[in-house]
């Protein structure tokens, strides 16, 4: 294993210490390191809290800040945070308007966020993200996995929360964005979890994992590496076929081409070019596009494609100002 | 070789097509694909033009936009752009106030930018960046290499250009920032150039290249992988020893911890934590810190550490608003 680290047990805490030092204008580390919150919390609005296993940076702590999350709870690498983390975060940033949990659909995350919601004494609701079309009922999940679409949910709901929407409105909006979002990923290499010290899975020199999960979970099938155009086409086909079941067969979309951590920007933009031309030919309008490492899988080489069907209202929320470590505009 | 690509010859043009499509609000592709310019050029100010071999994204095209570059000339991967590219860019974005070339110190880049400067019929000057303390006179360079500090030069000089400074003032400012900037890199793995199809160099499973260049050029020595603290300490020591020769032995700095493309954010923040605590202990003040993949080497795992000694005037220029694909704030 080749990583910049001192020892596996300190990996998360040392990395988080660097993160909050570098972004001290935006975030602060909560008591006991249980959560990352905004440097300047605002209890007059609904508090958005997310979290999950670490190793997907900038998700989630990198999306804490004005216009997006109020706090994020980082678990150990690829391990759900514990209910006391979410509860501490909710108590720290939640006010009278309530708390909204945004949870990726993994069994551990669901269970722990649910427990925290039961323990929390204020108003609370949960949005469950399950955008991965690759597989149902993996080793990590019941139902579909929550993957890169989570960023789009957090951005859009975050903008609405900043605008003062109620907990009920934000819960409905989050569910609506989830319903309009689909993703699929592909891995060219495995990732290596620091505490494991060896790759999570192995791929031949000419193989890729089509439909891979963000923890290196198996996808639909292991196939021979082929052209970027063919790979993007297969991912787009799976996404488009799935969202068609919800009645979406064209129209304006946000396209996210997300790197898993080990793939350079030049390849991601090339994949974006393949995906956007394919989607345009299928009758979709590329209203917004975003490319980069946003929901990573440690050092895995690979990428995912996400689309969210949008209308003008969702686009206005997407375009609203955001200032976080991982996403800045407006 | 595992890359998202169709064929090596089309890699750059397809990747650039995606880049300008995704960032159409900020950049446009120049005629014949020779350069990337701002979507809305401003000939009333000095035009800043940079460029170099591709494979270092977001450098340079990702730094074109308000507050930074006016145009960038992308060569093939790790290959200097040709003089006609710089000349076309200068003719497209240069006005009466003149053109400033910002050039990383590699023999090919120096020669080609110099030729373009001779052919250009307007006012022109050049700032040469040579911040790498690792080696003098490598296979690619005479003198020190230009590496990650280039981003800091482009940002600070870009802000001054936006504020209407003259060509002479910008040339002097650029030289001053170069003189105040030092970098050093380390590689955990090689990169693979698409057209080559195999790694540029090989490292044992327990080895790293200390002082590596951004094209995978050899560094100071090949050593056993050790702790992040020791690695960061050795890089900081080399940087601090070098800048001390210029009389800088403490005071306010900008710290850039730059990923080479294959190293995930969690590790970069951990390295930032090691570097900042080390620098603070040596009497430096961390006035600003920035962490991410800014000057990459394709898919190389590794990172570099850069410091720039600053005063309030340089910090104000660093903090000035910037809107590019790769750097956004203010």
Interface residues (C-beta under 8 A of the other chain):
Chain A: X2 X3 X4 X5 X6 X7 X11 X12 X14 X15 X16 X17 X18 X19 X21 X22 X54 X55 X57 X58 X62 X77 X188 X189 X205 X208 X225 X227 X228 X229 X231 X261 X262 X263 X264 X265 X266 X267 X268 X269 X270 X271 X272 X273 X274 X276 X286 X289 X290 X291 X293 X296 X298 X299 X301 X303 X328 X329
Chain B: X2 X3 X4 X5 X6 X7 X11 X12 X14 X15 X16 X17 X18 X19 X21 X22 X54 X55 X57 X58 X62 X77 X188 X189 X205 X208 X225 X227 X228 X229 X231 X261 X262 X263 X264 X265 X266 X267 X268 X269 X270 X271 X272 X273 X274 X276 X286 X289 X290 X291 X293 X296 X298 X299 X301 X303 X328 X329
